[in-house]
Amino acid sequence: MLKKLLTVEEAASAKRIFGLDIIRAAAIFLVLIAHGCEFLNPYVSTNKYTHFAGVLGVELFFVLSGFLIGTILIKTYYKEERFSFRSLKEFWIRRWFRTIPLYYLVLLLNFLLAYFLFQRLEFDWRFLFFSQNIVSLHPDSFDEAWSLSVEEWFYLSFPFLLLVFSGLVRLKKKQHSFIYFIVAFFVLVLTLRGTVIYLNQSLPWDNGVRRLALLRLDSILTGVIASYIYFHFPKFWQRNRYRFLLYSLIPLGVLVYFFATDIIPNGFSGAGLLTKTFFFPAMSLFFVCFLPLANSINPQRRNFFMRLTTHLSVISYSVYLLHFSIIMTLQNYIYKPVTLSEAVIAIGVFWAVTFWVSTIVYNFYEKPCTKLRDKLSTSNLKNAITFR
């Protein structure tokens, strides 16, 4: 049965690159480790380190999304004589059909669970517009949605401002216009985050800075910068793929230093100005260094474990939205482990149920929505899709 599920059409698609599937699968697995290990908390103190696994997983998703989206936008931007609102609309349609249908389904399930299990008839309308954490701390409910807000506001703001910029600033070479805009956008977000943190130094690192949508757009933008290098300097990208892994030791050192000296001692809530401002760009740079090598890994023949990795990558969005607020909530409501051995079993059950439910949701809901977007899309942007 498992082998049959692993033969989804995307697993054999030539448009998928296995190395990028590895990265996406690793990202969702880090998130599952972080949340699954919460079953151990009454018996083993793992919070400091397993929580950080979730932080790494989400940041890895951001960088990979930026790389994929950046490649699409670059190809679209260069294909046209002038970047048009029509292309912008096509981009938004494809993004929204990819993300919003499942998001709204899980949002509804969260509301129903809160009502029928806990008799809470509360609904925050900001979730409908991804505005729950634009400038304020994310609510306690539907915790995973904070990162979706970051992505959706990037999808909305970056191409729109690129359209405005390309209309106002006319340069002979489009590649110059694109990179100037990227630099301006990056400096703007970094300046905004630094200013907000300086004016409100009590803002918590995790629930505050990390989850405020407007302060985190640079994490996705770092992936876009990587796509620019890949598109314009392919030989440099390919030739130095192993060197980039070596270069990743520098941002890794920065991460380890701040994590050990500033984040852990403050319990993920308080941290210094430098940590809150520069920790995230260092993390993004660390993951960007993996992309050249990952982008070159694409074997034609794949064994069972490789197909399993691809399948986990394919269903990762369903896994991300369903695993915590829905599956873990239900599992804790039905039965809570009372011993360490039961907690270990609960983790295995949690991962297995998440895998199977996400596979079903992907096949019968997420994939049909994706097919619908292809029908509504014109050929320009559809043909620009290279990786998913």
HELIX and SHEET records of a PDB file:
HELIX    1   1 LEU A    2  LEU A    5  1                                   4    
HELIX    2   2 GLU A    9  ALA A   12  5                                   4    
HELIX    3   3 PHE A   18  GLY A   36  1                                  19    
HELIX    4   4 CYS A   37  LEU A   40  5                                   4    
HELIX    5   5 ASN A   47  LYS A   79  1                                  33    
HELIX    6   6 PHE A   85  PHE A  118  1                                  34    
HELIX    7   7 TRP A  125  PHE A  129  5                                   5    
HELIX    8   8 ALA A  145  LEU A  168  1                                  24    
HELIX    9   9 LYS A  174  LEU A  199  1                                  26    
HELIX   10  10 TRP A  205  ARG A  210  3                                   6    
HELIX   11  11 ALA A  213  LEU A  215  5                                   3    
HELIX   12  12 LEU A  217  HIS A  232  1                                  16    
HELIX   13  13 PRO A  234  ARG A  239  1                                   6    
HELIX   14  14 ARG A  241  TYR A  247  1                                   7    
HELIX   15  15 LEU A  249  PHE A  258  1                                  10    
HELIX   16  16 PHE A  259  ILE A  263  3                                   5    
HELIX   17  17 LEU A  273  VAL A  288  1                                  16    
HELIX   18  18 LEU A  291  ALA A  294  1                                   4    
HELIX   19  19 PHE A  304  VAL A  314  1                                  11    
HELIX   20  20 SER A  316  LEU A  322  1                                   7    
HELIX   21  21 HIS A  323  MET A  328  3                                   6    
HELIX   22  22 THR A  329  ILE A  334  1                                   6    
HELIX   23  23 LEU A  340  VAL A  361  1                                  22    
HELIX   24  24 TYR A  362  GLU A  366  3                                   5    
HELIX   25  25 LYS A  367  LEU A  376  1                                  10    
HELIX   26  26 SER A  379  ALA A  384  1                                   6    
END                                                                             
